[in-house]
Amino acid sequence: MWRGHELFISSLPLLVEYIPATLFYFLVPTVISLIFGALLCSVRVGKKNLLYYLVSLFVSFFRGTPGLVQIYLVFFGLPKIFAGFGIDINRWDAGIFYVIATCCNFSSFVSEAMRGAYEAIDKDQIEAGYSIGYSRWQCFYHVIAPLTMQIALPNLKNLEIDLLKGTAVAYVIGVVDVMGKADKIISLHRGYGQIWILLAAALIYFVINVGIELVFNGLTRYFSRHERGIV
């Protein structure tokens, strides 16, 4: 019978092979949600029309319900909706359903982080941009967007860390990433030494999170220099 640390050592390289899968289910929702979240934010800071209230309802729902429930709703509900139009999506990879659910959830949080950052901007700096001849687009690109990102970065960093940790539940609908592989290894050993297998998975998630921290520290320094340039 294997000892625990031997199981840890043997499991680690098997889990490492699935780091690209975990990064895929982290990076794809990140990119999509940053774009979609920015669009949601632009509606939320605009006029209170019908679109504003629809977007507010969307954001409130996905911020106010558990992410795991949302994954199940998309995984089991979306095929039924498509079936009503005569389209069969039951053969879609489980990862597609996870990405859809995660993008809806994460973009809602991103939009609120950006909205709070936008409202915290010193409006005198925006006026200063217009006063030196910037067009509306130039003012957005050179002043509003950098300042919004700088203020939002601490919240976005925490959201990104939560997003990465959230990938660990994707295995419940059949997605095979680091945690999905760990679950398979645990099942293969019939639960023996599962704490060591989970510890190996936790180590991988921790290392990736350290990388996220370093990336956001670099972004913080970049936008700080940009702000000094504006001033």
Secondary structure, 3 states (H helix, E strand, C coil): CCCHHHHHHHHHHHHHCCHHHHHHHHHHHHHHHHHHHHHHHHHHCCCCCHHHHHHHHHHHHHHHCCHHHHHHHHHHHHHHHHHCCCCCCCCCCHHHHHHHHHHHHHHHHHHHHHHHHHHHCCHHHHHHHHHCCCCHHHHHHHHHHHHHHHHHHHHHHHHHHHHHHHHHHHHHHCCCCHHHHHHHHHHHCCCCCHHHHHHHHHHHHHHHHHHHHHHHHHHHHHHHHHHHHHC
